[in-house]
Amino acid sequence: MPQANVVLPNVDFFDSSVVPAFGMGGGLQVALSDRLAFQGGVDLRWHGDLKAKDGLAGTGLEPINDKSRRWALPITGGLTVRF
């Protein structure tokens, strides 16, 4: 907390970087001609909470990393050109 002139060097936020995770994806390719095709894909990804470490104990910032679980839905698209 720089406002209070307190510096906490080398503070560990998480006990481990290993989390449960899963994902699945799919896509399709549509031929527009013999040499050109459009492709699109969607992935669904989730990873669980990281296990927090008490490196911020007593600072008032303890809950800052409580919600590390997340969902992601990347969508991709592109063209395939055959020569």
C-alpha positions as CSV (number, residue, x, y, z in Angstrom):
1,M,0.0,0.0,0.0
2,P,2.1,2.9,-1.2
3,Q,-0.4,5.5,0.3
4,A,0.7,4.4,3.8
5,N,4.4,4.1,2.8
6,V,4.2,0.4,3.3
7,V,6.0,-1.8,0.7
8,L,5.5,-5.6,0.7
9,P,8.2,-7.0,-1.6
10,N,7.9,-10.5,-3.0
11,V,4.4,-11.1,-1.8
12,D,3.0,-14.5,-2.9
13,F,-0.7,-14.2,-4.0
14,F,-1.4,-17.8,-4.7
15,D,-0.2,-21.1,-3.1
16,S,-0.1,-23.0,-6.4
17,S,-0.7,-22.3,-10.1
18,V,-2.4,-25.6,-10.7
19,V,-6.2,-25.4,-11.1
20,P,-8.9,-27.7,-12.4
21,A,-9.8,-26.8,-16.0
22,F,-11.8,-28.0,-18.9
23,G,-12.7,-26.9,-22.4
24,M,-14.4,-27.9,-25.5
25,G,-14.6,-26.5,-29.0
26,G,-16.0,-26.8,-32.4
27,G,-16.0,-25.2,-35.8
28,L,-17.0,-25.5,-39.4
29,Q,-15.6,-24.6,-42.8
30,V,-17.9,-23.6,-45.7
31,A,-16.5,-23.7,-49.2
32,L,-17.2,-20.5,-51.1
33,S,-15.5,-21.8,-54.3
34,D,-12.9,-24.5,-55.2
35,R,-10.1,-22.3,-53.9
36,L,-11.7,-20.3,-51.1
37,A,-13.5,-21.3,-47.9
38,F,-14.7,-19.5,-44.8
39,Q,-14.0,-21.0,-41.4
40,G,-15.3,-20.3,-37.9
41,G,-14.9,-21.8,-34.5
42,V,-16.1,-21.4,-30.9
43,D,-14.3,-22.7,-27.7
44,L,-15.8,-22.9,-24.3
45,R,-13.2,-22.8,-21.5
46,W,-13.4,-22.8,-17.7
47,H,-10.8,-22.9,-14.9
48,G,-11.4,-23.1,-11.2
49,D,-10.2,-20.9,-8.3
50,L,-6.5,-20.6,-7.5
51,K,-5.7,-21.4,-3.9
52,A,-4.9,-18.0,-2.2
53,K,-2.0,-17.5,0.0
54,D,-2.1,-15.2,3.1
55,G,0.6,-12.8,1.8
56,L,-1.7,-9.8,2.2
57,A,-2.8,-10.6,5.7
58,G,-3.5,-7.5,7.8
59,T,-3.5,-5.1,4.8
60,G,-7.2,-5.0,4.1
61,L,-6.5,-6.5,0.6
62,E,-7.0,-10.1,1.6
63,P,-10.1,-10.7,-0.6
64,I,-8.5,-9.2,-3.7
65,N,-7.9,-12.6,-5.3
66,D,-10.9,-14.5,-4.0
67,K,-12.6,-14.8,-7.4
68,S,-10.0,-16.2,-9.8
69,R,-12.5,-18.7,-11.4
70,R,-13.6,-17.8,-14.9
71,W,-15.3,-18.8,-18.1
72,A,-14.1,-17.8,-21.5
73,L,-15.8,-18.1,-24.9
74,P,-13.3,-17.3,-27.7
75,I,-14.7,-17.0,-31.2
76,T,-12.5,-17.2,-34.2
77,G,-12.9,-16.8,-38.0
78,G,-10.8,-16.9,-41.1
79,L,-10.4,-17.7,-44.7
80,T,-8.7,-20.7,-46.3
81,V,-7.1,-20.0,-49.7
82,R,-5.9,-22.9,-51.8
83,F,-3.2,-22.2,-54.5
